[in-house]
Amino acid sequence: MKGHVAKRGKTWAYWFDIDPDPLTGKRRQSTKSGFNTSKAAWKACRDAIADYEAGQAIDTTRRKVAAALDEWLTRIKHSIKPSMWQNWRDYADHYVIPYIGDRDVLDIDGGVCDALYAKLLTEGRVKAKPKTDDPKRAVHVRRVSATGKVQPCRPYRYDSVRCYKTHAEDDPLLGQPIEPSKTVRKSSPAERTAVSPELAPKTVVNTHRMLHRAWQDFDKWNWAKRNIVNDAHPPRVPRSGRKVWTVQQLQAFLQFVRRDRFFALWVLEATSGMRRSELAGARLDLLDLKAGILEIGPTRVVVNGKVIESDGKTENTQHLLALDPFTLAALAAHVEMIETERKEFGPDYHDRGWLFCWENGIPPHPDTITRRFKRLSEVAGLPVIDLHDVRHSYATAGRNAKIDWKALSKRIGHADVAFTMKQYVQTDLEADREVATTLADLIIGGLLSTEDLIDQGEEDADDDPDGDGDR
């Protein structure tokens, strides 16, 4: 391999050929300028050639962090899940590029990362974009079912406004905007709760992991000398106690929501521990009522407010789920309701095969499912938990019932049994009580008994009848 040195302006530069572009086969060169003398340029050229031949060459192009992350995300997009890619895109756009995007990749070190994390922890929260009013206003329509029956105009809960009239063909209201029955009062700025500017430690850790993967690739591509993110110190994520419902509270919730449109969804969640994304992505063609099984297929997840389809959180996500008789009955009634609505709704029905949907066939937003669950829980007077905590409640109930760990782990779609045991064995109070009793009997043995302590307490009370400590 031969190098070249020449004077460019007032300084000297070197260049030499490297391997051609892997996609186009075009010629590529490594170059660097800014040397004061020809001798210095030649020495640097020889060192660079040696490093390149040893596989340690560094691309000296002064890539900016923003441009490097953009190219990196473009190159890896096909190799990761769409949801993960969108999350990393958001982390880069909101939490990295605004702060260090204009700096050179080679200038970033562990200290810069630590300073970035400190900045995010104190004032990294990104303000949500203000919602704009939908320019399309709902209008009165005349709906006719497939059987020719005139249907109410807009009676459904997913509509922003409702109209329960059955319009005649010559009704002058047809095509006119529907006036809301109630005026929604918007809160004033003083009434709104101030949002803390701090970014959650978990989000900062996620940003750290994204940067670690990026610099790992930068190292492989010779954009960086090494993965400097290894020198950074991500924040500690405080542990939060898991909230679960007891079996009795699960029963009380199901009893309360028996007439809710999504009663079958709540039953399925309570009797299977499915993730929200799995419930939102459940399909009619994957439900076999005769065989009593539901196939967990592609899921619907929320990334930056938008719903996208994913192939699941773990490799064990997509699996067959056996259903109990009660859940089957609830789902059968739900499917019958959907079939009736499909026939009555008419040609405007969105027949896309979703198991849980509104009256027009459109599935609810996963965040809508969460909000609906919280509202129903509050009205039912139950302890406030997240929808995902019902999954924890299901797994906890299975653990307390001494269900086989392997069977339980497979049913709830965990990647392996060890993860399931790690998550739920630590809160097994009954098992802890059994261990405490067994070891206490072994250590104390026949030395003392509970009756001895009771008798001793009564003797102490007799010695101090006034209870003032004087004997």
N, C-alpha and C positions, 0 to 999 in steps of 0.2 A: 504494500500500500504506500502510495507516494503522496506527499503533501506539497502545498504551494504557499508561498509568502509574497506579499506585495504591499506597496505603500498606498494607502487610501487617504487622501487629504494630508493631514499632518501626522497621522499615526499609521502603524503597520497592522496587517491582518493576515490570517492564515485560513486555508480551507483544504479539505480533502474529501474524496468520494466515499460514501458509505453505501450500505445495501439499498437497492432500488425500492421504490414505493411498493408495499405488498399487494396493493389492489391494481394500480395502473402500470406498474413496472417502470415508471419514469425514474430518471436519474435523480439522486439526492446527494447533497453535500452538507458537511458539518463545517461551520465557519465561526470565527470570532475575531473581533477587531479591537482597537484601542491600545495596542502595544506601543511603547515609546521608541523601541529599537527593533531592527530586523532580527537581531540575536534573540531577543526576548520572545518575538513571535515564533521563531523556529523552535525554540525550546518548548513553548506551550503547544506547538503543533505536534512535535514528537511525543510529548506526554499524552496528548489527546488521542493520537493514533494508537499508542500502546494501551490506553484505557479502553478504547473501542474494540481492539482485537481481543482484549481480556474480558470483554463483556461488561465493562464498568463505565462506559462512556456516558456522559451527561449531555443531553440536548441543551446547548447554551442559549437557545432562543428565549428571549425574555417574555415568557408567557405570563399574562396576568391571571390572577386567580379566577376572575369572572369568565374569561375566555376558556381557560382550562376546564372549569367545571361544566361549562356549556358543551364543549367537545366531548368530555368524559360521559356526560349524561346521554348524549347522542349515540356514542359508541356502545354503551352497555344496555341501551333501551330494550333490545330484543332478547336479552339474557335474563331479565328479572321480571317479576310480576308487574302488571300495569299499575296496581295500587301502590306498590313500593316505589316504582319509578316516579309516580306523581308526588308522593310524599317527599322523596329526595329532591325533586324539582322545587317543591315549595320551601323546603329547608334552605336550599341554596339561595333562592330568590329573596326570602324574608330574613334569614338569620346569618348568612355568610357574606354574600355579595355586597349588601349595603355597607358592610363594615370593612372588609378586607378585599373586596373585589378588584380594586385598582392596584393592589400590591403584586409584586412579582412572586411567582410560585417558589422560586429559589430563596426568597427572603423570609418565607414563613417558617417558624420553628415552634417548638412546644410552648415557649413563652407567649408567642402571639396567640396561640390557641387558648391558653389559659386566660389571657386578657379578654379574648372574645367571649369565652364562657361567662366570665365575671360581668361583662357588659350585658349579656343576654339575661342573666339572672336578676339584674337590677332594673333594666328598662328595655327588654327585648320583645315584649308582647306587641304583636302587630294589631292595630285597630281594624276591626271588621269594616268592610265597605258598606256604606249606608244603602239600605234597600230602596230600590226605586219602585214606584207604583207601576203595576202592569198596565200598559196603555190599552190593552184589550179588555173592554168591559163586557160582562155577561149580558146577553140579550134574551128576550122572551123567544122561545121556540115551540113549535108544535111537534111533539114526538109521538110516533105511532109504532106499536110493536109489530112483530112479524105476523101476528094473527089479526092485525087491523085494529087493535084496541088503542084508543088515545090515552097516552100516558101523561102524568103530571109534568109540568114544564121543567123545573130544576129543583127536585125535592131532596137532593143528596147532600150529605154532610161534607163531601170533598169540595163542593162549590163554595166560592167566597160569598155568594148571595143565593137565596133560595126563592123559589116560586112554586107553589103547590097547585096552581090552576091547570085545568085541562083546556087548552085553547082551541077555539073553533077555527076553521080555515080562513074565515074573514075577520078574525079578531084584530083590531087595529094595534094591539100591543105587540104583535109579532114583529121582531126585528128591533124593538125599542129596548134601551138599556133597562136592566132591572135595578130598581132603587133598593138599597139595603134597608131592612126593617129597623135596624138599630144603628145609631151612629157610634162608631168606635172612638172613644176619647184617647188621644195620644198624650202620653205623659210628658210633662215639661222637663227641661234639662235638670232642674233642681230636684225633681222626683226620681230621676234615674240614679241607680246605684253606680257609684264610681268604680271603674274597672282598674284593678291593680296593674301597674306597668311591668311587674316582674314576669318573666317567663318561667313556666314550671320546670323544675329540675329534670323531670322525665323527658321533656321536649329538648332540653339542652343535651342530655345524654344521647338522644336519638340523632341530634345534629352531629355530635362527636362521632358516632358510629358511621354516619354518612361520610364525614371527612376522613375517617380512618380507611374506609374502603376506597375513597377517591385517591388518597395519597399512596395507598398500596398499589393501585394501578399506575399512578404517576411514576412510582419507583420502577415498575416493570417496563414502562415505556420510556424510561430514561429522561423523564421530565423533572425528576427530583433526585437528589443524592440518595435518599432513603425515606422511609415512612416516618416523618418527624412527628406525626400525631401520636406515636407511641410514647413520646415524651410529655404529652399533655396530661392534665388531671381533670377528668370530667367530674361534675358534682355528684355527691351522694344523694340518692333518691330515698327520702324517708319512707319507712314502711307504714302502710296504712292497714288497719284491722279490716278483715273481711266481714261484711255484713251479710247475714243469711236469715231466711225465714225458717221457722219450724214447720213441721209437717202440718200442724194445726193451722198455722197462718197461711200456708199454701192452700189448704182446703177452704179457709174463709175467703180468700181472694177469688177462687174459682166459683164459689157459691155466689159472690157478689156480682161477678161479671157474666152470669149465665145468659143474660139477654143482650150482651154486647155483640156487635157485628163480628168481631174477631174472637169470639169465645173459643173456637176451635184452635186458634193460634195460641191463646193463653194455655189451653189444656196441653197442646203439644209441647210447649216450652216447659211446663211443669212436670210432664211425664217423660221427657227425653233429655232436657238440659241442652237443647240446641242453641247455637250461637245466633245472635240477631241477624247476621248476614245470611245464615242458612235458612232462617225463617222467611226472610224477605225474598230469598231466591227460590223458595220451594215451588215446584211446578206440578200441575195436575197430571201430566203424563208420567211423572215419576212416582205417583201414588197408586198402589195396587191394593184396593180395599178387600178384594177376595183373598189375596195372599197375606194381607195384614202387614205390609211393609211399605216403607217410604225410602226411596233412594235419595241420599243427600248428594246433590250435584253442584253445579256452579253457584256461586253466591253473589249477592249484591252488597257491595261495600260503599261507604261514603268517604270520598277524598276531596278535601277542600270544598265541602258542601255539595259536590256532585256525586251521583250514583254511577258506579261502574261495576261491571261483572268481573269476578275473580274466580280462580279455581280452588279457593279455600285457603285456610291459614296453615294447615299442616298436610303432610302426605296422607294421613289417615282421615282427612276431612270427608272426602267423597267415599261413602260406604252405605251399606244397606242398614236400615233401622227398623227393627221389629216393633210393632205397635200393640199395645194392650187393648182389650175389648172396649173399654170406656173411650179411649182416644179414638179408636176406629169409628165408634158410633158418633162422636162429635164431628169427626172429619166427614163422615158420610152425610150428615145433616148439612154441613157446610157446603159440600159439593152439590147437593140437591138445590140449595139456595142459589148457588152460582149458575147452575143450569137454568133455573127459572128466570133469573135476571138476564141471562144471555138471550133467552127467547123473547122476553118482554121489552128489552131495551131497544131492539131494532137494529138498523144498519150502522148506527153510530157506536156500537159496542166494540171495544178494543180487545179482540180475541187473541191474546198472546200467550195463553196457557198458564197464567200465574195462579197458584193455589190460593193465595191471600191477596185480594184486590177489592177495589171499590165497586159500586154497582155498575159502573161503565167498563169494567175490566182492567182499568189502570191500577197498577200496584201502588200501595202507599210508600212514601219515602221512608227509609229505615229510621230516620230521626223522628218521623211522625209516630212510628210504632213505640219508640222510647217515650216520647212525651205523653202518648195516650196511656201507656202503662203507669207512668208516675201519677198522672191525674186520677186514674181509677184507684190506685193504691191509696192516695191521700183521702179520696172520698170514702173509701172503705174503712178508713181509720186504722190502717196497718202501718207498721214502721216503714219509713221511707228508705227504699233500697233502689239500686239501679237494675235495669232489666237483666244485665249480665249476672247480677247477684242471684237471680233465680236459678241460673245454671249452677252457681256455687251451692245454692240450697239443695238442688237435686243431687249433686255429687256428695254433699254432706249427709243427706238422708240415706244414700246408698252405702256410704261408709258406716254409718250407725247401724244399718241393717245387716252388716257383715257381708255385703256383696263382694264377690271375688274381685280383687283389684284389677286383674287383667280384663275381665269382662266389662267392668265399669269404665276403665280407661278406653277400651275400644268403642263402647257405646257413645261416650261423649266426644269422641274424635280427637283424643290426645295423641301426640306423636309416639309416646312410649309409656309404659307402666310406671317407671321411676318418676317421671314428671307428675303423674297423678298422685302418687304416694307422697311426694314432697309437698304438693299443694294442700293436701287434706289430712294427712296423718297428724300434723302438728296441732290441730284443733280437736283431736279426739279425746274429749274430757273423760268419757267413760273408760277408755283404755288406760288413760293416765291414772284414773282412780283405782283401777284394778292393779296396776303396777305399784302404786303407793301402798295399798292394803297388803299386797303380797310381801313386799320388802319390809314393811313395818312389822308384820307378824314374824318374819324371819329374824329381824334384828332384836326386837323386844321379847319375842317368844313368850314364855310364861312368867316373865319378871313382873309385869303389871297387867292389869285388865281395866276395861272401861268402868267396871263396877267399883274398882279400887279408887279411881279418880272421883267418882260420884260420892263415894263414902267419905273421902278426904275433904271434899268440898262441903259436905254437910257438917263435918266436925269443925271445920274452920268457921262456919256460920254460927255454930253453937258457942264457940269461944268468943265470938264478937257479935252478940245479939243486937247491939245498936247500929252496927255497920259503920262505925266511925273510925275503925282501925285500932281502937284501944281494947286490949284483951284483959 
